[in-house]
Amino acid sequence: MITTQRVLKAAGKYASRMGLAARTALGAPRDRQCPACVQDVAGFFRYGAEREWGCPACGASPRERLMHALLDSGRISLPSGAAILHCAPNEASLVRRFRAATDDYVPADLDPARYTVPGMRRLDLMAMDDVARFDRIYASHVMEHVPDDAAVLRNLARALKPGGEAWLLVPLWDKKSEDGAPGLSARERERRFGQWDHVRQYGRDLADRIAAAGFTVELIGAEALPAADVRRMALADTLFRARRAA
C-alpha cells in the first residue's frame, strides 16, 4: 500500500543516501563501520526520523547491525549446530550468518513468495504447532503484525527446546503498549502505529507479555555495548531476549 508517509520516508532516504555518497566521493573520512558487512563507511543514511539508519554499503538497519554486534561481542550466541527459525528473513546478512552456523536453518514467512531466500517455508505463527523443535527463533519487526500476540508467544515458547531462546525486536515508543481494535482502517493504523499493516504499537512493557507466555525475559539495548562501538556502528534498538526454562 502506497501512502504519503511512505513516499516521504522513501524520498528522504534517497536524498540522504545521495548526500552521503557525494561526501564519500569528496574524501570524507571512513571512520565508521558496519558490523553487518564489516566495511568502513563515512556515515549512515537517514530513514524517517532516524538520522543514522542505513549502511551505504549493504543497507543494514540499526537493528540488523545491533544483532551482529551482540553476536560478535558474545553478549548472545548461536550454539554450534543450533536449529534456527528465522521469521520474515529480510536481513540478508543475518540470513547468511544464521545459515553458516548450522545445517538446520529454517527461513519462514506467512507469504514466502515475497522472498528470494533459498528454502523458504510458509509459516503462520498463529497456527504454529512445533514442539521443542528450535534452539533459536529470530523475529524482527514481526510481532506488531500478528492478530493475537499472546497466542503467538505461547506458540514460540512451545516450539523452543528447553533452554532455547526467542530473539524478538519490535518498533518501540515510550508509552505503554497499545493494541488497535479489530477492523481498524489501514489509514488509522498508519496514523496511530506508524505503518498501515501494524495492528499495535509496543512499549517496553512487551516484556510482561513475553513473561506471561512462560519466558524469562531480558532486555538488551545498544547501551549494553561500549559507547565507542555504539557510535562507530550507529547501533540502536532493543532486543527482547526470551528464554525457555532449561
C-alpha positions in Angstrom: 0.0 0.0 0.0 1.5 3.4 -1.1 0.8 6.2 1.4 2.1 9.8 1.7 4.1 8.8 4.7 5.9 6.0 2.9 6.6 8.2 -0.1 8.1 11.0 2.1 10.2 8.5 4.0 11.5 6.9 0.8 12.3 10.3 -0.7 14.2 11.4 2.4 16.1 8.1 2.4 17.1 8.6 -1.3 18.2 12.2 -0.7 20.3 11.2 2.4 21.9 8.3 0.6 22.9 10.5 -2.4 24.3 13.1 0.0 26.3 10.5 1.8 27.6 9.1 -1.5 28.7 12.7 -2.5 30.6 13.2 0.8 32.3 9.8 0.4 33.4 10.7 -3.2 34.8 14.0 -1.9 37.0 12.2 0.5 35.1 12.2 3.8 36.9 10.0 6.4 35.6 6.5 6.6 35.7 6.4 10.4 32.5 4.4 11.0 32.0 0.7 10.5 29.1 -1.6 9.7 29.2 -4.9 11.6 26.8 -6.5 9.1 29.2 -6.2 6.1 32.4 -5.3 8.0 33.1 -2.3 5.8 34.4 1.1 6.8 32.0 3.9 5.8 31.8 7.7 6.1 28.4 7.5 7.8 24.9 6.1 7.7 21.9 7.4 5.7 18.7 8.7 7.2 15.3 6.9 7.1 12.3 8.6 8.6 13.1 10.2 11.9 16.3 8.1 12.3 19.3 10.2 11.3 21.8 7.2 11.0 19.6 4.4 9.8 21.2 2.5 6.9 24.6 1.3 5.9 25.5 2.9 2.5 27.4 -0.3 1.6 24.9 -3.0 2.4 21.8 -1.2 3.6 21.8 -2.8 7.0 19.4 -1.2 9.5 20.3 -0.3 13.1 18.6 -3.4 14.5 20.4 -5.6 12.0 23.7 -4.0 13.0 22.8 -4.5 16.7 22.3 -8.2 16.2 25.7 -8.6 14.6 27.4 -6.5 17.3 25.7 -8.5 20.1 26.8 -11.8 18.4 30.3 -10.6 17.8 30.7 -9.5 21.4 29.4 -12.8 22.8 26.5 -11.0 24.5 24.2 -13.5 22.7 25.3 -16.7 21.0 24.4 -19.3 18.4 25.2 -22.8 19.7 27.0 -25.0 17.2 24.5 -26.8 15.1 21.6 -25.0 16.6 18.2 -25.4 15.0 17.2 -21.8 13.9 13.9 -20.5 12.8 14.2 -17.1 11.1 10.8 -15.4 10.8 10.4 -12.9 7.9 14.1 -13.1 6.8 14.5 -9.6 5.4 18.1 -9.1 6.6 20.4 -10.7 4.1 23.4 -10.5 6.3 21.7 -12.4 9.1 20.4 -15.0 6.7 24.0 -15.7 5.7 25.2 -15.7 9.3 22.5 -18.0 10.6 22.8 -20.4 7.6 26.5 -20.6 8.1 26.1 -21.5 11.7 24.0 -24.7 11.2 22.6 -27.2 8.8 19.2 -26.7 10.4 18.3 -23.2 9.3 14.6 -22.6 8.6 13.6 -19.3 6.9 9.8 -18.8 7.0 7.0 -16.3 6.5 3.3 -16.2 6.0 3.9 -15.2 2.4 7.2 -16.9 1.4 6.8 -15.8 -2.2 7.9 -12.3 -1.2 11.5 -13.6 -0.5 14.4 -14.9 -2.6 15.9 -16.8 0.3 16.5 -20.4 -0.6 14.5 -22.9 1.3 11.7 -20.5 2.3 8.7 -22.2 4.0 5.2 -20.9 4.7 4.6 -20.4 8.4 1.5 -18.9 10.1 2.7 -18.1 13.6 -0.9 -18.1 14.8 -1.2 -21.8 13.8 2.3 -22.9 14.6 2.3 -26.3 16.2 6.0 -27.3 16.5 7.0 -28.8 19.9 10.6 -28.4 21.2 11.9 -28.0 17.6 14.2 -25.0 17.7 17.2 -23.7 19.7 16.8 -20.1 18.5 13.9 -18.2 17.0 14.5 -14.8 15.5 11.6 -12.5 14.7 12.4 -8.9 13.9 9.5 -6.5 13.4 7.1 -9.3 13.2 5.0 -9.2 16.5 3.4 -5.9 15.7 1.7 -7.6 12.6 0.2 -10.7 14.2 -3.5 -10.6 15.2 -3.0 -12.3 18.7 0.4 -11.8 20.1 -0.3 -13.8 23.3 -1.2 -16.8 21.2 2.0 -16.4 19.1 4.2 -16.0 22.1 2.8 -19.2 23.6 3.4 -21.0 20.2 7.0 -19.7 20.2 7.6 -21.0 23.7 6.3 -24.4 22.8 8.4 -24.5 19.7 11.6 -23.9 21.6 13.7 -26.7 23.1 14.3 -26.4 26.9 16.9 -23.6 27.3 16.1 -22.2 23.9 15.8 -18.5 23.1 13.5 -16.3 21.1 15.1 -13.1 19.9 12.4 -10.5 19.4 12.7 -6.9 18.1 9.8 -4.6 17.6 9.2 -0.9 16.9 9.1 0.8 20.4 7.7 4.0 21.8 8.0 5.5 25.3 4.4 4.7 26.3 2.6 1.5 27.3 1.8 -0.9 24.5 -1.4 -0.2 22.7 -3.5 -2.6 20.6 -5.7 -1.5 17.7 -9.4 -2.5 17.7 -10.4 -5.2 15.1 -11.4 -3.6 11.8 -9.2 -0.5 12.2 -8.6 1.0 8.8 -5.2 1.0 7.2 -5.0 4.8 7.3 -5.8 4.8 11.0 -3.3 2.1 11.8 -0.6 4.2 10.0 -1.6 7.3 11.9 -1.6 5.5 15.3 1.1 2.9 14.9 3.4 4.3 12.2 2.6 1.8 9.4 -0.6 0.7 7.7 -0.1 -3.0 8.4 0.8 -2.7 12.1 -2.0 -3.8 14.5 -0.4 -2.5 17.6 2.5 -0.4 19.0 4.7 -1.7 21.7 6.3 -0.2 24.7 8.9 -1.8 26.9 6.0 -3.5 28.8 6.1 -6.0 25.9 8.4 -7.8 28.4 5.3 -8.5 30.6 3.5 -10.1 27.7 6.5 -12.3 26.9 6.8 -13.3 30.5 3.1 -14.3 30.6 3.9 -16.9 27.9 6.3 -18.6 30.2 9.6 -17.0 29.2 12.3 -15.4 31.3 12.9 -12.0 29.7 16.0 -9.9 29.3 16.1 -6.5 27.5 19.4 -5.9 25.8 19.7 -2.4 24.2 22.6 -0.9 22.3 23.7 0.7 25.6 24.8 -2.8 26.7 27.8 -2.4 24.4 30.8 0.0 24.7 29.8 3.6 23.9 32.6 3.9 21.3 31.2 0.9 19.4 27.6 2.2 19.6 28.7 5.5 17.9 31.1 3.9 15.4 28.5 1.4 14.2 25.4 3.6 14.8 23.7 1.0 16.8 20.2 1.3 18.1 17.1 -0.7 19.1 16.4 -3.1 21.8 16.5 -6.9 21.8 13.9 -8.8 23.9 15.7 -12.0 24.8 13.1 -14.6 25.8 14.4 -17.8 27.3 12.5 -21.0 27.8 13.4 -22.8 31.1 16.1 -25.4 30.8 
